[in-house]
């Protein structure tokens, strides 16, 4: 029988993998949004859709750059999870 502590450890590790894997895209989106907001403030352009295309393009570029690293993190976590499966069952 799997204990409550093991379930919490698995969930904690999964959340950590999610945070680490999504951090590059979130940080780039944050920086691009900040730069565009400063540009909008300086030029008095108040178009709401101006930030959409640069953010999407920057996220696609980051996925191309760090996609293999993200996939490696996820597959390593899943491999560790499945290799310890018998230990979780008792």
LINLINPE-V310443 format. One line per field, one symbol per residue. ss: DSSP state (A for helix, B for strand, O for the rest). psi: psi as a letter, one per 40 degrees, with the letter a starting at -180 (. if undefined). Layout:
ss->???
psi->???
//
This chain:
ss->OOOAAAAAAAAAAAAAAAAAAAAAAAAAAAAAAAAAAAAAAAAOOOOOOAAAAAAAAAAAAAAAAAAAAAAAAAAAAAAAAAAOAAAAAO
psi->hhiddddddddddddddddddeddddddddddddddddddddefhfhdededdddddddddddddedddddddddddddddddedddde.
//
